[in-house]
Amino acid sequence: MEIKVEKATDERLKELGVENWSPWSCGVSKFNWEYDCNERCYIMEGEVEIETEGGKTKIKKEDIVLFPKGLKCTWNIISPIKKVYRFE
């Protein structure tokens, strides 16, 4: 399973309707997570390294990220993160 990351543009954010997504934030920490459905998020602040069986993916401010259903990973939050998200 692959984490898909794209750089945000104003047009893409509008197309996705990001202004209506749910907020989430977390301080520097490390934890395991499993996705029971697809989640798309927009990183508003911070930096995170996501570790999966396939390797490590860094995500940071202004990234749009798609986490696929069934993904098991470890979140290593490097600097406090603020994101908005929706389940697909």
Secondary structure per residue as TSV (DSSP state, phi and psi in degrees):
chain	resnum	aa	ss	phi	psi
A	1	M	-	360.0	140.1
A	2	E	-	-119.3	136.4
A	3	I	-	-83.4	128.5
A	4	K	E	-104.0	126.7
A	5	V	E	-121.7	134.0
A	6	E	E	-135.6	151.2
A	7	K	E	-78.9	135.0
A	8	A	-	-73.9	142.6
A	9	T	-	-125.7	159.0
A	10	D	H	-56.8	-40.7
A	11	E	H	-63.6	-44.3
A	12	R	H	-66.1	-41.8
A	13	L	H	-61.3	-41.1
A	14	K	H	-66.7	-44.7
A	15	E	H	-57.1	-40.2
A	16	L	H	-79.4	-17.8
A	17	G	T	73.4	35.1
A	18	V	G	-54.4	-31.2
A	19	E	G	-62.6	-15.6
A	20	N	G	-102.2	3.3
A	21	W	S	-79.9	164.1
A	22	S	E	-83.1	140.5
A	23	P	E	-85.5	153.5
A	24	W	E	-153.4	142.0
A	25	S	E	-144.3	157.9
A	26	C	E	-159.9	144.0
A	27	G	-	-81.5	-177.8
A	28	V	S	-58.1	124.1
A	29	S	E	-170.4	177.1
A	30	K	E	-141.7	131.2
A	31	F	E	-156.9	157.5
A	32	N	E	-88.6	148.8
A	33	W	E	-148.9	147.6
A	34	E	E	-131.4	133.5
A	35	Y	-	-92.7	121.8
A	36	D	S	-94.3	0.2
A	37	C	S	-157.8	168.2
A	38	N	-	-65.0	136.3
A	39	E	E	-126.6	129.7
A	40	R	E	-111.2	135.4
A	41	C	E	-138.6	160.4
A	42	Y	E	-122.0	122.2
A	43	I	E	-84.8	117.4
A	44	M	E	-92.2	-31.9
A	45	E	E	-152.2	153.3
A	46	G	E	96.2	-175.9
A	47	E	E	-148.4	138.2
A	48	V	E	-137.4	142.7
A	49	E	E	-110.9	123.1
A	50	I	E	-103.8	123.8
A	51	E	E	-108.2	127.7
A	52	T	E	-127.1	178.2
A	53	E	T	-58.8	-29.3
A	54	G	T	-83.6	-6.9
A	55	G	E	133.5	-158.5
A	56	K	E	-115.9	142.5
A	57	T	E	-128.9	125.8
A	58	K	E	-94.4	133.4
A	59	I	E	-126.3	148.8
A	60	K	E	-151.9	-179.6
A	61	K	T	-45.0	134.2
A	62	E	T	77.0	12.6
A	63	D	E	-91.7	142.8
A	64	I	E	-106.3	128.3
A	65	V	E	-127.1	139.1
A	66	L	E	-116.4	117.7
A	67	F	E	-100.0	122.6
A	68	P	-	-79.1	150.5
A	69	K	T	-54.9	135.2
A	70	G	T	91.3	-8.2
A	71	L	-	-66.4	129.7
A	72	K	E	-109.5	131.5
A	73	C	E	-154.2	171.9
A	74	T	E	-118.9	126.1
A	75	W	E	-90.6	125.7
A	76	N	E	-118.7	98.4
A	77	I	E	-81.8	113.4
A	78	I	E	-82.7	-42.2
A	79	S	E	-136.1	146.4
A	80	P	E	-45.1	135.5
A	81	I	E	-112.9	142.5
A	82	K	E	-129.9	129.5
A	83	K	E	-141.5	164.9
A	84	V	E	-121.4	150.1
A	85	Y	E	-148.7	164.1
A	86	R	E	-147.9	152.3
A	87	F	E	-93.3	140.7
A	88	E	-	-117.7	360.0
